[in-house]
């Protein structure tokens, strides 16, 4: 039998955690087993892109276009990229 601390949940890929509907960082929703309702982020491997892992800041204007951080009206958002070893897929 399944332990009481294990439950089924939904996570978003590539980040590994549940995100609100419509979030651009949720490329795919997947069923997953959770331990104590915990949703740990995707594990990083040695040589991952940077100390930020798979999350990078980008700045966008009012039209959603990517702009420089010092542009008037630029708003910061976070983008999750594929883990480096999975990028070729």
MMTF fields as JSON, N, C-alpha, C and O atoms, coordinates in Angstrom:
{
  "mmtfVersion": "1.0.0",
  "mmtfProducer": "UNKNOWN",
  "numBonds": 355,
  "numAtoms": 356,
  "numGroups": 89,
  "numChains": 1,
  "numModels": 1,
  "chainsPerModel": [1],
  "groupsPerChain": [89],
  "chainIdList": ["A"],
  "bondAtomList": [4, 2, 8, 6, 12, 10, 16, 14, 20, 18, 24, 22, 28, 26, 32, 30, 36, 34, 40, 38, 44, 42, 48, 46, 52, 50, 56, 54, 60, 58, 64, 62, 68, 66, 72, 70, 76, 74, 80, 78, 84, 82, 88, 86, 92, 90, 96, 94, 100, 98, 104, 102, 108, 106, 112, 110, 116, 114, 120, 118, 124, 122, 128, 126, 132, 130, 136, 134, 140, 138, 144, 142, 148, 146, 152, 150, 156, 154, 160, 158, 164, 162, 168, 166, 172, 170, 176, 174, 180, 178, 184, 182, 188, 186, 192, 190, 196, 194, 200, 198, 204, 202, 208, 206, 212, 210, 216, 214, 220, 218, 224, 222, 228, 226, 232, 230, 236, 234, 240, 238, 244, 242, 248, 246, 252, 250, 256, 254, 260, 258, 264, 262, 268, 266, 272, 270, 276, 274, 280, 278, 284, 282, 288, 286, 292, 290, 296, 294, 300, 298, 304, 302, 308, 306, 312, 310, 316, 314, 320, 318, 324, 322, 328, 326, 332, 330, 336, 334, 340, 338, 344, 342, 348, 346, 352, 350],
  "bondOrderList": [1, 1, 1, 1, 1, 1, 1, 1, 1, 1, 1, 1, 1, 1, 1, 1, 1, 1, 1, 1, 1, 1, 1, 1, 1, 1, 1, 1, 1, 1, 1, 1, 1, 1, 1, 1, 1, 1, 1, 1, 1, 1, 1, 1, 1, 1, 1, 1, 1, 1, 1, 1, 1, 1, 1, 1, 1, 1, 1, 1, 1, 1, 1, 1, 1, 1, 1, 1, 1, 1, 1, 1, 1, 1, 1, 1, 1, 1, 1, 1, 1, 1, 1, 1, 1, 1, 1, 1],
  "groupList": [{"groupName": "UNK", "atomNameList": ["N", "CA", "C", "O"], "elementList": ["N", "C", "C", "O"], "formalChargeList": [0, 0, 0, 0], "bondAtomList": [1, 0, 2, 1, 3, 2], "bondOrderList": [1, 1, 2], "singleLetterCode": "X", "chemCompType": "L-PEPTIDE LINKING"}],
  "groupTypeList": [0, 0, 0, 0, 0, 0, 0, 0, 0, 0, 0, 0, 0, 0, 0, 0, 0, 0, 0, 0, 0, 0, 0, 0, 0, 0, 0, 0, 0, 0, 0, 0, 0, 0, 0, 0, 0, 0, 0, 0, 0, 0, 0, 0, 0, 0, 0, 0, 0, 0, 0, 0, 0, 0, 0, 0, 0, 0, 0, 0, 0, 0, 0, 0, 0, 0, 0, 0, 0, 0, 0, 0, 0, 0, 0, 0, 0, 0, 0, 0, 0, 0, 0, 0, 0, 0, 0, 0, 0],
  "groupIdList": [1, 2, 3, 4, 5, 6, 7, 8, 9, 10, 11, 12, 13, 14, 15, 16, 17, 18, 19, 20, 21, 22, 23, 24, 25, 26, 27, 28, 29, 30, 31, 32, 33, 34, 35, 36, 37, 38, 39, 40, 41, 42, 43, 44, 45, 46, 47, 48, 49, 50, 51, 52, 53, 54, 55, 56, 57, 58, 59, 60, 61, 62, 63, 64, 65, 66, 67, 68, 69, 70, 71, 72, 73, 74, 75, 76, 77, 78, 79, 80, 81, 82, 83, 84, 85, 86, 87, 88, 89],
  "secStructList": [7, 7, 7, 6, 6, 3, 3, 3, 3, 3, 3, 3, 3, 3, 6, 1, 1, 7, 7, 7, 6, 6, 7, 6, 6, 3, 3, 3, 3, 3, 3, 3, 3, 3, 3, 6, 6, 5, 7, 7, 7, 7, 7, 7, 7, 6, 6, 7, 1, 1, 6, 6, 6, 6, 3, 3, 3, 3, 3, 3, 7, 6, 6, 1, 7, 3, 3, 7, 6, 6, 1, 6, 6, 7, 3, 3, 3, 3, 3, 3, 7, 7, 7, 4, 4, 4, 6, 6, 7],
  "xCoordList": [0.823, 0.0, 0.857, 1.998, 0.286, 0.984, 1.053, 0.051, 2.223, 2.333, 1.424, 1.167, 0.946, 0.043, 0.709, 0.014, 2.03, 2.74, 2.932, 3.439, 2.529, 2.678, 1.313, 0.327, 1.28, 0.04, 0.34, 1.496, -0.708, -0.527, -0.858, -1.798, -0.082, -0.303, 0.051, 0.427, -0.073, 0.249, 1.379, 1.344, 2.379, 3.503, 3.646, 3.111, 4.364, 4.654, 6.087, 6.985, 6.284, 7.628, 8.038, 7.21, 9.256, 10.427, 10.729, 11.654, 10.011, 10.381, 10.157, 10.869, 9.173, 8.924, 7.922, 7.665, 7.345, 6.382, 5.085, 5.071, 3.986, 2.702, 2.688, 3.167, 2.15, 2.047, 0.611, -0.127, 0.204, -1.161, -1.43, -0.517, -2.685, -3.083, -2.678, -2.861, -2.129, -1.72, -0.31, 0.158, 0.39, 1.767, 2.659, 2.636, 3.439, 4.269, 5.389, 5.972, 5.703, 6.742, 6.21, 6.971, 4.921, 4.339, 4.14, 3.068, 5.171, 5.101, 4.258, 3.586, 4.305, 3.515, 3.086, 3.867, 1.869, 1.396, 1.494, 1.031, 2.109, 2.332, 1.87, 1.969, 1.364, 1.026, 2.326, 3.262, 2.37, 3.591, 3.232, 2.165, 4.123, 3.968, 4.667, 5.784, 4.013, 4.55, 4.763, 3.981, 5.801, 6.078, 5.771, 6.362, 4.863, 4.422, 3.934, 4.166, 3.263, 2.718, 3.792, 3.485, 5.043, 6.165, 6.377, 6.324, 6.618, 6.903, 8.279, 8.375, 9.347, 10.68, 10.932, 10.414, 11.723, 12.04, 12.902, 13.499, 12.961, 13.784, 15.224, 15.784, 15.817, 17.205, 18.147, 17.958, 19.149, 20.173, 21.352, 21.672, 21.978, 23.126, 24.406, 24.368, 25.546, 26.811, 26.963, 26.669, 27.415, 27.587, 26.339, 26.292, 25.309, 24.092, 24.457, 25.503, 23.6, 23.92, 24.571, 25.574, 24.036, 24.59, 24.118, 23.44, 24.479, 24.042, 22.532, 21.952, 21.892, 20.433, 19.734, 18.515, 20.486, 19.869, 19.103, 19.669, 17.8, 16.997, 16.128, 15.361, 16.224, 15.401, 16.228, 17.276, 15.749, 16.467, 15.545, 14.377, 16.058, 15.233, 15.241, 16.278, 14.09, 13.983, 13.106, 12.269, 13.294, 12.509, 11.672, 12.151, 10.403, 9.469, 8.786, 8.605, 8.413, 7.682, 6.184, 5.774, 5.375, 3.919, 3.298, 2.157, 4.034, 3.544, 4.021, 3.704, 4.783, 5.302, 6.584, 7.062, 7.153, 8.4, 9.583, 9.555, 10.613, 11.807, 12.586, 12.837, 12.973, 13.711, 14.845, 14.933, 15.716, 16.796, 16.206, 15.153, 16.896, 16.406, 16.241, 15.403, 17.029, 16.959, 15.986, 15.942, 15.209, 14.211, 13.056, 12.669, 12.507, 11.356, 10.188, 9.846, 9.598, 8.453, 8.794, 7.891, 10.08, 10.47, 10.038, 10.239, 9.438, 9.013, 9.736, 9.808, 10.271, 11.013, 10.056, 9.047, 10.389, 9.677, 10.709, 11.84, 10.313, 11.212, 10.837, 9.657, 11.838, 11.639, 12.399, 13.557, 11.739, 12.402, 12.784, 11.966, 14.03, 14.531, 14.703, 14.712, 14.839, 15.049, 16.365, 17.335, 16.424, 17.705, 18.706, 18.346, 19.935, 20.967, 21.054, 21.133, 21.044, 21.154, 19.962, 20.09, 18.805, 17.617, 17.441, 16.543, 18.275, 18.126, 18.086, 17.277, 18.93, 18.892, 17.569, 17.27, 16.779, 15.527, 14.484, 13.35],
  "yCoordList": [-1.209, 0.0, 1.26, 1.262, 2.306, 3.591, 4.235, 4.257, 4.76, 5.462, 6.69, 7.306, 7.041, 8.188, 9.503, 10.465, 9.568, 10.811, 11.012, 12.048, 10.025, 10.111, 10.402, 9.72, 11.431, 11.798, 12.091, 12.25, 12.158, 12.487, 13.959, 14.479, 14.626, 16.036, 16.351, 15.468, 17.607, 18.068, 19.077, 19.993, 18.907, 19.839, 20.393, 19.836, 21.48, 22.087, 21.772, 21.731, 21.553, 21.334, 22.566, 23.074, 23.092, 22.423, 22.688, 22.075, 23.557, 23.944, 22.908, 22.899, 22.021, 20.973, 21.335, 20.518, 22.524, 22.944, 23.367, 23.687, 23.366, 23.781, 25.293, 26.018, 25.773, 27.203, 27.525, 26.635, 28.78, 29.154, 28.911, 28.955, 28.659, 28.466, 29.683, 30.82, 29.439, 30.518, 31.024, 31.867, 30.544, 30.986, 30.508, 29.328, 31.406, 31.056, 30.077, 29.478, 29.902, 28.958, 27.538, 26.634, 27.335, 25.994, 25.485, 25.651, 24.867, 24.395, 23.127, 22.912, 22.283, 21.045, 20.784, 21.002, 20.326, 19.882, 18.361, 17.673, 17.854, 16.416, 15.918, 16.637, 14.689, 14.05, 13.613, 13.171, 13.742, 13.407, 12.887, 13.198, 12.101, 11.675, 12.69, 13.115, 13.079, 14.074, 13.437, 12.583, 13.839, 13.379, 14.521, 15.595, 14.308, 15.348, 16.588, 17.708, 16.403, 17.488, 18.464, 19.604, 18.026, 18.879, 18.793, 17.71, 19.947, 20.012, 20.639, 21.833, 19.855, 20.431, 20.829, 20.188, 21.88, 22.282, 21.233, 20.378, 21.303, 20.4, 20.433, 21.504, 19.252, 19.175, 19.743, 19.537, 20.452, 20.976, 20.026, 19.408, 19.915, 19.038, 19.851, 21.041, 19.235, 19.963, 20.536, 19.855, 21.766, 22.4, 23.095, 23.533, 23.204, 23.908, 25.339, 25.84, 26.0, 27.29, 28.305, 28.917, 28.492, 29.495, 29.196, 28.197, 30.065, 29.869, 30.025, 29.584, 30.641, 30.788, 29.519, 29.407, 28.558, 27.326, 27.529, 27.943, 27.233, 27.332, 28.585, 28.775, 29.445, 30.656, 31.891, 32.141, 32.649, 33.831, 35.04, 34.922, 36.21, 37.417, 37.965, 37.974, 38.417, 39.123, 40.342, 40.349, 41.368, 42.595, 42.744, 42.532, 43.116, 43.256, 44.616, 45.194, 45.112, 46.381, 46.102, 44.966, 47.136, 46.983, 46.086, 45.651, 45.805, 44.921, 43.478, 42.609, 43.224, 41.887, 41.573, 40.44, 42.575, 42.369, 42.491, 43.288, 41.703, 41.744, 43.022, 43.371, 43.728, 44.986, 45.0, 44.121, 46.007, 46.182, 46.597, 47.232, 46.231, 46.523, 48.014, 48.409, 48.85, 50.294, 51.027, 52.257, 50.303, 50.953, 51.481, 50.842, 52.634, 53.159, 52.164, 51.644, 51.916, 51.012, 49.536, 48.701, 49.188, 47.778, 47.116, 47.66, 45.929, 45.168, 43.832, 43.139, 43.478, 42.225, 41.052, 41.155, 39.938, 38.682, 37.56, 37.752, 36.401, 35.251, 34.277, 34.01, 33.75, 32.749, 31.501, 31.577, 30.348, 29.083, 28.438, 28.331, 28.013, 27.375, 25.882, 25.433, 25.123, 23.685, 23.424, 24.148, 22.39, 22.008, 21.686, 21.079, 22.085, 21.957, 20.561, 20.465, 19.467, 18.146, 17.792, 16.926, 18.437, 18.129, 19.064, 18.857, 20.085, 21.084, 20.478, 20.924, 19.472, 18.915, 18.228, 18.051, 17.841, 17.131, 18.095, 17.697],
  "zCoordList": [0.0, 0.0, 0.0, 0.462, -0.52, -0.606, 0.781, 1.495, 1.174, 2.456, 2.498, 1.463, 3.665, 3.83, 3.444, 3.115, 3.475, 3.152, 1.654, 1.225, 0.857, -0.598, -1.221, -0.944, -2.07, -2.753, -4.218, -4.61, -5.01, -6.42, -6.621, -6.021, -7.465, -7.746, -9.186, -9.957, -9.533, -10.881, -10.797, -9.976, -11.646, -11.685, -13.096, -14.055, -13.205, -14.504, -14.902, -14.061, -16.177, -16.702, -17.481, -18.237, -17.358, -16.827, -15.356, -14.824, -14.679, -13.316, -12.242, -11.238, -12.429, -11.452, -10.376, -9.492, -10.413, -9.41, -10.086, -11.274, -9.316, -9.869, -10.04, -9.168, -11.141, -11.426, -11.808, -12.231, -11.667, -12.039, -13.526, -14.35, -13.85, -15.249, -16.069, -15.636, -17.251, -18.139, -17.911, -18.677, -16.889, -16.636, -17.777, -18.126, -18.357, -19.516, -19.174, -20.078, -17.889, -17.5, -17.316, -16.973, -17.54, -17.465, -18.883, -19.464, -19.436, -20.812, -20.939, -21.947, -19.89, -19.851, -18.417, -17.491, -18.219, -16.904, -16.878, -17.788, -15.811, -15.694, -14.337, -13.343, -14.288, -13.017, -12.35, -13.017, -11.026, -10.302, -8.914, -8.384, -8.332, -6.948, -6.06, -6.356, -4.976, -4.048, -2.685, -2.269, -1.999, -0.644, 0.307, 0.193, 1.235, 2.174, 1.433, 1.887, 0.306, -0.532, -1.002, -1.351, -1.013, -1.417, -2.928, -3.511, -3.555, -4.99, -5.186, -5.472, -5.037, -5.201, -6.649, -7.564, -6.868, -8.244, -8.936, -8.282, -10.245, -11.042, -10.538, -10.302, -10.377, -9.914, -10.965, -12.164, -10.505, -11.409, -11.417, -10.401, -12.537, -12.681, -12.713, -13.026, -12.392, -12.504, -13.909, -14.892, -14.009, -15.304, -15.807, -16.957, -14.942, -15.355, -15.725, -15.314, -16.5, -17.098, -16.153, -16.519, -14.969, -14.057, -12.651, -12.414, -11.716, -10.339, -10.209, -9.217, -11.187, -11.174, -11.62, -11.489, -12.146, -12.606, -13.895, -14.907, -13.856, -15.073, -15.092, -16.036, -14.079, -14.006, -14.363, -13.768, -15.332, -15.791, -15.806, -16.177, -15.405, -15.493, -16.921, -17.584, -17.38, -18.658, -18.428, -17.525, -19.24, -19.12, -20.371, -21.485, -20.174, -21.288, -21.226, -20.154, -22.404, -22.462, -22.354, -22.114, -22.533, -22.39, -23.46, -23.311, -24.535, -25.595, -25.41, -26.223, -24.342, -24.088, -24.823, -24.784, -25.5, -26.237, -25.284, -24.347, -25.526, -24.689, -24.965, -26.119, -23.88, -23.993, -22.978, -22.121, -23.079, -22.109, -20.759, -20.699, -19.688, -18.343, -18.086, -17.277, -18.763, -18.51, -19.434, -19.419, -20.233, -21.095, -20.242, -19.263, -20.604, -19.87, -19.918, -20.98, -18.779, -18.699, -18.711, -18.758, -18.669, -18.674, -17.369, -16.283, -17.498, -16.325, -16.308, -17.323, -15.149, -15.02, -14.845, -14.148, -15.488, -15.28, -15.299, -15.744, -14.819, -14.776, -15.882, -16.111, -16.562, -17.603, -17.186, -16.777, -17.292, -17.01, -18.335, -19.249, -18.423, -19.64, -19.392, -18.245, -20.461, -20.323, -19.608, -19.831, -18.738, -18.141, -19.25, -20.258, -19.066, -20.089, -20.721, -21.945, -19.929, -20.564, -21.456, -22.321, -21.27, -22.069, -23.25, -24.067, -23.362, -24.413, -25.82, -26.633, -26.148, -27.505, -27.849, -29.03, -26.866, -27.117, -27.574, -27.841]
}
